[in-house]
């Protein structure tokens, strides 16, 4: 019996919810379309496009040719371990003011170090010794110039500290690769706005139905009926 009553209550709730959607479909549709259209207009006409360029540099293994010729496994392991330690150091140098400030000066940009560091992302490609340099900018040419200049300055700075031939450029940024802006994403923004608008519109529709229902007033106590006696008559 309890299970059946619970099922009936759930069925009534679902039916009531569907009736609300049917009665308030115009409100739900209007709010959802408003959110979706607003997100599209903002994405296409208000937000500035942002382009991303990518360059990749390889950290060369220390004396890799010597280890291969001798076939010494211990030497090869040590050199590989040293290369990975240098790799972490090179990534830190790539994001340092020592490199980014020179990039700003060389390109004649007005960005501060903090502004440039926000535009640039330095990551490792998998478990390899490849450093991936990415830069975002409102102009595709600027994004390309930034990643290429970082690769150049990074190689120069590392050569001063550790000697020549520590890095090899695998990929430079090219204008042909920077065609479509990475931000904003109009379709993604519109989908998110559609879902948000749908949820909000359903809440609004439910509130409208709740306020529309007549509020049950508590019953007022009835006045006692019967003869009314004058207290003055009994005071004497």
C-alpha positions in Angstrom: 0.0 0.0 0.0 2.7 2.4 0.9 4.6 1.7 -2.3 1.4 2.3 -4.3 0.7 5.6 -2.6 4.2 6.8 -3.2 3.9 6.0 -6.9 0.6 7.9 -7.0 2.1 10.9 -5.4 5.1 10.8 -7.8 2.7 10.4 -10.8 0.6 13.4 -9.6 3.8 15.5 -9.3 4.9 14.6 -12.8 1.5 15.3 -14.2 1.4 18.7 -12.4 4.8 19.6 -13.7 3.8 18.8 -17.3 0.6 20.8 -16.9 2.8 23.8 -15.8 5.0 23.4 -18.8 2.0 23.3 -21.1 0.3 26.3 -19.5 3.5 28.4 -19.4 5.1 27.3 -22.6 5.2 30.9 -23.9 7.1 32.2 -20.9 9.5 29.3 -21.0 10.1 29.8 -24.7 10.6 33.5 -24.5 13.1 33.4 -21.6 15.1 30.5 -23.2 15.3 32.3 -26.6 16.3 35.6 -24.8 19.2 33.9 -23.1 20.3 32.1 -26.2 20.1 35.1 -28.5 21.9 37.3 -25.9 24.8 34.9 -25.7 25.1 34.7 -29.5 25.0 38.5 -29.9 27.6 39.0 -27.2 29.9 36.3 -28.6 29.7 37.5 -32.2 29.6 41.3 -31.7 30.8 42.3 -28.3 33.7 39.9 -27.3 37.0 40.4 -29.1 38.3 37.3 -31.0 41.3 35.6 -29.6 43.8 33.7 -31.7 46.3 31.1 -30.6 49.7 30.2 -32.1 51.9 27.2 -31.2 55.6 26.5 -31.4 57.6 23.5 -30.2 61.2 23.1 -29.2 63.1 19.9 -28.3 65.6 19.7 -25.4 68.5 17.8 -26.8 69.9 14.9 -24.8 73.2 15.4 -23.2 76.0 13.6 -25.2 73.4 11.3 -26.7 75.7 10.2 -29.5 78.5 9.3 -27.1 76.2 7.1 -25.1 74.9 5.4 -28.2 78.4 4.7 -29.5 79.7 3.2 -26.2 76.6 1.3 -25.4 77.0 2.0 -21.7 73.5 1.6 -20.2 74.5 3.4 -17.0 75.9 6.3 -18.8 72.9 6.5 -21.1 70.5 6.4 -18.1 72.5 9.2 -16.3 72.4 11.4 -19.4 68.7 10.8 -19.8 68.0 11.7 -16.2 70.2 14.9 -16.6 68.3 15.8 -19.7 64.9 15.6 -17.9 66.2 17.7 -15.0 67.4 20.3 -17.5 64.0 20.1 -19.2 62.3 21.3 -16.0 64.8 24.1 -15.7 64.3 25.2 -19.3 60.5 25.4 -18.8 61.0 27.7 -15.8 63.4 29.9 -17.8 60.9 30.1 -20.7 58.3 31.6 -18.3 60.7 33.9 -16.5 61.0 37.7 -16.9 64.5 37.0 -18.4 62.8 35.7 -21.5 59.4 37.3 -21.6 60.6 40.9 -21.0 63.0 40.5 -23.9 60.2 39.2 -26.1 58.2 42.3 -25.3 61.1 44.6 -26.0 62.1 42.9 -29.2 58.5 42.9 -30.6 57.8 46.5 -29.4 54.8 45.5 -27.3 53.4 47.5 -24.4 52.6 44.5 -22.3 54.1 44.1 -18.8 55.6 40.9 -17.6 52.3 39.8 -15.9 50.3 40.7 -19.0 52.6 38.7 -21.2 52.7 35.7 -18.9 48.9 35.6 -19.0 49.0 35.4 -22.8 51.7 32.6 -22.8 51.4 28.9 -21.8 54.4 26.7 -21.5 53.7 23.0 -21.4 55.3 19.6 -21.8 54.2 17.3 -24.6 53.4 14.0 -23.0 56.4 12.4 -21.4 58.8 13.7 -24.1 61.5 16.3 -24.0 59.4 18.7 -26.2 58.4 22.1 -24.8 55.2 23.4 -26.3 54.8 27.2 -26.4 51.4 28.7 -26.9 50.4 32.4 -27.1 47.0 34.0 -27.3 46.4 37.4 -28.8 43.7 39.5 -30.4 45.7 39.6 -33.6 46.9 36.3 -35.3 50.1 37.8 -36.5 51.0 39.0 -32.9 50.3 35.5 -31.6 52.6 34.0 -34.2 55.4 36.5 -33.5 55.2 35.9 -29.7 55.7 32.2 -29.9 58.5 32.4 -32.5 60.3 35.1 -30.5 60.0 33.1 -27.3 61.6 30.2 -29.0 64.4 32.4 -30.3 65.1 34.2 -27.0 64.8 31.0 -25.0 67.5 29.4 -27.2 69.7 32.4 -26.8 69.4 32.6 -23.0 69.9 28.8 -22.5 73.0 28.9 -24.8 74.5 31.6 -22.6 74.1 29.4 -19.5 74.5 25.9 -20.7 76.3 26.2 -24.0 75.2 25.8 -27.6 72.9 23.1 -29.1 70.7 22.6 -26.1 67.5 23.2 -28.0 66.2 22.4 -31.4 63.1 24.1 -32.9 60.7 21.5 -34.1 57.8 23.7 -35.1 57.5 27.5 -35.5 54.2 29.4 -35.4 52.8 30.0 -38.9 50.1 32.4 -40.0 48.4 29.7 -41.9 47.8 27.7 -38.7 46.1 30.7 -37.0 42.9 31.2 -38.9 40.0 30.4 -36.6 39.8 32.3 -33.2 39.9 30.0 -30.2 37.8 32.4 -28.2 35.0 33.2 -27.8 33.2 30.0 -28.7 29.8 31.2 -29.9 28.2 27.8 -30.2 29.4 26.6 -26.8 28.3 29.8 -25.2 24.9 29.6 -26.9 24.4 26.0 -25.7 25.3 26.9 -22.2 22.9 29.9 -22.3 20.1 27.8 -23.7 20.4 25.3 -20.8 20.6 28.1 -18.3 17.6 29.9 -19.8 15.6 26.7 -19.9 16.3 26.0 -16.2 15.5 29.6 -15.2 12.3 29.7 -17.3 11.0 26.5 -15.7 11.6 28.0 -12.2 9.9 31.2 -13.2 6.9 29.3 -14.6 6.6 27.3 -11.4 6.7 30.4 -9.3 4.0 32.0 -11.4 1.8 29.0 -11.0 2.4 28.9 -7.2 1.5 32.6 -6.8 -1.6 32.1 -9.0 -3.0 29.4 -6.7 -5.6 30.8 -4.3 -4.2 31.0 -0.8 -6.3 29.2 1.8 -7.1 31.5 4.6 -7.3 30.0 8.1 -10.9 29.7 9.4 -12.0 32.5 11.6 -13.7 31.5 14.9 -17.4 32.1 14.8 -19.0 34.6 17.2 -20.9 32.9 20.0 -24.6 33.1 19.5 -27.1 33.5 22.4 -28.7 36.1 24.6 -26.6 39.0 25.6 -26.9 39.9 29.3 -26.3 43.4 30.7 -23.8 43.1 33.5 -25.2 46.1 35.2 -28.4 44.2 36.0 -26.5 41.7 38.1 -24.3 44.2 39.9 -27.0 45.4 42.1 
